[in-house]
Amino acid sequence: MIEPILSDDVAQALSGGRAVVALESTIFSNLGLPAPANADALEQCKQAVATHGAVPAVTAILDGRPHLGLSPDEEKRVLNGTRKVAERDLAVAQAQGWDVGVTTVSATVALAHVAGISVFATGGIGGVHRGSELTGDVSADLDALANHPVVTVCAGAKAFLDLPQTLEYLETAGVPVLGWQHDWFPAFYTRSSGLPVPHRVDDERTVCDVLRFRSRQDTGVLLTVPIPVEDEIPAARIDAQMKAALEASAQAGITGPAVTPYVLARIEKETDGQSIPANLALARNNAAVAARIAVALAR
């Protein structure tokens, strides 16, 4: 049984019925963004949540215990974290007493559910990988979304994935997919993947009601938020770099959970670092929207 450690501010907010937003820690580690951008992302996302009236709860495994809400010293440990923890790894990390484990989307959604946190913000979710008909590579993020009653706020799925198949998987799993004031499914760095989002929503109350009225009480809601217009990297500019990154990944024999950090690092290199400001902008924007949803839910 998972018994997470809550920081004082997170525990007080939850006991008082105030808004809390869970944040994954992989994006704040070297697996998500290189230093010092990872530290910038951490501070900007926490500030975005606080500015909009909610309490940020960064999740991580520290000394074999799951944490929601970190002290400054604990945050420093996360910034240097190199070991990813997906939902399947939570039990192992605790049993083996992992020193530092940075949580992915699936682990964070699971921990948020256990702690009673209903809103979670991330950059982009994992999904069905290209070539999955041969490899069977489907991110555990999708299963977590389908089995935990949490609103996940993201900039769509990472653009190098098979986005049509990712949407099909979510439909099969019964996960409501919403577009925040937008009609198209975002593709991380790009506002539109060219795929229509199943349902557009324009205000916080509607998102809260979707969570309230869903037929499967253990299923979450996916709220997709496009990257701000001024920070977008147009598909025409990034497609070539993304293709090169995927080819390099295949040639290097990278598989499973290692694919995402490898490809993101290659894209950063191929774009001469231009992907980093975009990543920061979308993560900060998602955190702000998530806080607005959390505040509405708390009311």
C-alpha positions in Angstrom: 0.0 0.0 0.0 1.3 3.4 -0.9 1.6 5.9 2.0 3.1 9.1 0.6 4.8 11.7 2.7 3.1 15.1 2.3 4.9 18.4 2.8 3.3 20.7 5.4 1.9 23.1 2.9 0.4 20.3 0.8 -1.1 18.5 3.9 -2.6 21.8 5.2 -4.1 22.6 1.8 -5.7 19.2 1.4 -7.0 19.1 4.9 -8.5 22.6 4.4 -10.1 21.7 1.1 -7.9 24.1 -0.8 -6.6 23.7 -4.4 -3.5 21.5 -5.0 -1.8 20.7 -8.3 0.5 17.7 -8.6 3.7 18.1 -10.7 5.8 15.3 -12.0 9.6 15.4 -11.3 11.0 13.8 -14.5 10.7 17.1 -16.4 12.7 18.9 -13.6 15.5 16.3 -13.7 18.3 16.0 -16.2 16.2 13.4 -18.0 13.7 16.1 -18.8 15.7 19.3 -19.3 19.4 20.0 -19.1 20.7 22.2 -16.3 20.0 25.1 -15.6 16.7 24.9 -17.6 15.4 22.1 -15.4 15.7 24.4 -12.3 14.1 27.2 -14.2 11.2 24.9 -15.1 10.7 23.9 -11.5 10.6 27.4 -10.2 8.4 28.7 -13.1 5.9 25.9 -12.8 5.6 26.2 -9.0 5.2 30.0 -9.4 2.5 29.6 -12.0 0.5 27.3 -9.7 0.9 29.6 -6.7 0.1 32.7 -8.7 -3.3 31.2 -9.8 -4.2 30.3 -6.2 -3.2 26.7 -5.8 -0.4 24.8 -3.9 2.2 22.9 -6.0 3.0 19.4 -5.0 6.1 18.1 -6.8 6.2 14.3 -6.6 9.3 12.1 -6.3 10.7 9.0 -4.6 13.3 10.0 -1.9 15.0 7.4 0.3 12.4 4.8 -0.7 9.4 6.9 0.1 7.0 8.7 -2.2 6.8 12.4 -1.6 4.2 15.1 -2.6 5.6 18.5 -2.0 9.4 18.9 -1.5 11.7 21.1 0.6 14.5 23.1 -1.2 17.1 20.5 -0.3 14.8 17.7 -1.7 14.3 19.7 -4.9 18.0 19.9 -5.4 18.2 16.1 -5.2 15.4 15.8 -7.8 17.2 18.2 -10.2 20.1 15.8 -10.3 17.9 12.7 -10.5 18.7 10.1 -13.2 16.3 7.2 -12.3 12.8 7.3 -13.7 9.9 5.9 -11.8 6.8 4.9 -13.7 3.7 3.6 -11.9 4.9 0.0 -12.2 8.2 1.0 -10.5 6.6 2.6 -7.4 6.5 -0.6 -5.4 10.0 -1.6 -6.4 11.4 1.8 -5.6 9.9 1.6 -2.1 10.9 -2.1 -1.5 14.5 -1.4 -2.6 14.8 2.0 -1.0 15.8 4.0 -4.0 17.7 7.1 -3.1 16.2 9.4 -5.7 13.5 8.4 -8.3 12.0 11.0 -10.5 8.3 10.4 -11.3 6.8 10.1 -14.8 3.2 10.9 -15.7 1.9 7.5 -14.8 3.5 7.5 -11.3 2.5 11.0 -10.6 -1.2 10.4 -11.5 -1.1 7.3 -9.2 0.4 9.2 -6.3 -2.0 12.2 -6.8 -4.9 9.8 -6.7 -3.7 8.2 -3.4 -3.2 11.6 -1.8 -6.6 12.9 -2.9 -5.2 15.4 -5.4 -7.5 15.8 -8.4 -5.4 17.9 -10.8 -2.0 17.2 -12.3 0.1 19.3 -14.7 2.8 18.0 -17.0 4.5 18.9 -20.3 3.3 16.3 -22.7 2.1 12.8 -22.0 3.5 9.6 -23.4 1.4 7.5 -25.8 1.5 4.9 -28.6 4.9 4.9 -30.2 5.4 4.7 -33.9 5.9 1.2 -35.0 4.1 -0.1 -32.0 2.5 -2.8 -34.2 5.9 -4.4 -34.2 7.3 -3.4 -30.8 4.1 -3.2 -28.7 5.5 0.0 -27.2 2.7 1.9 -25.5 3.4 4.3 -22.7 2.1 3.4 -19.2 0.8 7.0 -19.1 -2.3 6.0 -21.0 -3.2 3.1 -18.7 -2.7 5.5 -15.7 -5.0 8.1 -17.2 -7.7 5.4 -17.6 -7.4 4.1 -14.1 -7.0 7.1 -11.8 -9.7 9.9 -11.4 -7.4 12.8 -12.0 -7.5 15.7 -14.5 -4.2 15.6 -16.4 -3.3 19.0 -18.0 -0.8 18.7 -20.8 0.3 20.1 -24.2 -1.0 16.9 -25.9 1.3 14.0 -26.5 4.9 14.3 -27.5 5.1 15.0 -31.2 7.3 12.0 -32.1 4.6 9.5 -31.1 1.9 8.0 -33.2 -0.7 10.6 -32.3 -3.7 9.1 -34.2 -3.2 5.8 -32.5 -2.7 7.6 -29.1 -6.1 9.2 -29.5 -7.7 5.8 -30.5 -6.2 4.2 -27.4 -7.7 6.9 -25.2 -11.1 6.5 -26.8 -11.0 2.8 -26.3 -10.0 3.3 -22.6 -12.9 5.7 -22.1 -10.8 8.7 -21.2 -12.5 12.0 -22.1 -10.0 14.1 -24.2 -10.7 17.9 -24.0 -9.2 20.8 -25.9 -8.7 23.9 -23.7 -10.2 26.8 -25.8 -8.8 25.0 -28.8 -10.3 22.7 -31.5 -7.1 20.7 -32.3 -5.1 18.1 -30.5 -1.8 19.7 -29.6 1.6 18.1 -30.6 3.8 19.4 -27.8 5.9 22.1 -29.5 3.2 22.7 -32.1 -0.3 24.0 -31.3 -2.0 21.6 -33.7 -1.2 18.1 -34.8 -3.9 18.4 -37.5 -6.1 16.0 -35.6 -9.3 17.4 -34.1 -9.7 17.2 -30.4 -12.9 15.2 -29.4 -14.3 17.9 -27.3 -13.6 21.6 -26.9 -14.0 23.3 -23.5 -13.8 27.0 -22.8 -14.0 27.4 -19.0 -12.9 25.7 -15.8 -16.5 24.9 -14.7 -17.0 22.6 -17.7 -13.8 20.7 -17.0 -15.0 20.2 -13.4 -18.3 18.9 -14.6 -16.7 16.5 -17.1 -14.8 15.0 -14.2 -18.0 14.9 -12.1 -20.3 13.4 -14.7 -18.0 10.7 -16.2 -19.5 7.2 -16.2 -16.4 5.4 -15.0 -15.5 6.7 -11.6 -11.9 5.4 -11.7 -11.2 7.0 -15.1 -9.4 10.4 -15.4 -9.8 13.3 -17.8 -7.2 14.6 -20.2 -7.2 18.3 -20.8 -4.9 19.3 -23.7 -3.6 22.9 -23.7 -1.8 24.2 -26.8 1.5 25.9 -26.4 1.2 29.7 -26.4 1.2 31.1 -29.9 4.4 33.2 -29.4 6.3 30.1 -28.2 5.2 27.6 -30.8 7.8 25.8 -33.0 5.9 25.3 -36.4 5.7 21.7 -37.5 7.5 22.6 -40.8 10.6 23.7 -38.7 10.7 20.8 -36.3 9.6 17.8 -38.3 13.0 17.2 -39.9 14.8 17.4 -36.6 12.2 15.0 -35.0 12.7 12.5 -37.8 16.4 12.6 -37.4 16.1 12.1 -33.7 13.8 9.0 -34.2 16.2 7.5 -36.7 19.1 8.0 -34.4 17.2 6.4 -31.6 16.4 3.3 -33.7 20.0 3.0 -34.9 21.2 3.2 -31.3 18.9 0.5 -30.3 17.1 2.7 -27.8 13.8 1.1 -26.6 11.1 1.5 -24.0 11.2 4.3 -21.4 14.7 5.4 -22.6 13.2 6.6 -25.9 11.7 9.8 -24.7 14.7 11.4 -22.9 16.9 10.3 -25.8 14.7 11.8 -28.5 14.1 15.0 -26.6 17.9 15.4 -26.1 18.5 14.9 -29.8 15.8 17.4 -30.7 17.4 19.9 -28.4 20.7 19.3 -30.2 19.2 19.4 -33.7 17.4 22.7 -33.0 20.4 24.3 -31.3 18.6 24.5 -28.1 15.5 26.2 -29.5 13.3 23.5 -28.1 14.1 24.4 -24.5 12.3 27.8 -24.3 9.3 26.1 -26.0 9.4 23.3 -23.4 9.6 25.8 -20.5 6.7 27.9 -22.0 4.3 25.0 -22.4 5.1 23.5 -19.0 4.5 26.9 -17.3 1.3 27.5 -19.2 0.0 24.0 -18.4 0.7 24.6 -14.7 -1.2 27.9 -14.7 -4.3 26.3 -16.4 -4.1 23.3 -14.0 -4.2 25.7 -11.0 -7.3 27.4 -12.4 -9.0 24.0 -12.7 -7.9 23.0 -9.2 -9.3 26.3 -7.7 -12.6 25.7 -9.5 -12.8 22.2 -8.2 -12.0 23.3 -4.6 -15.0 25.7 -4.8 
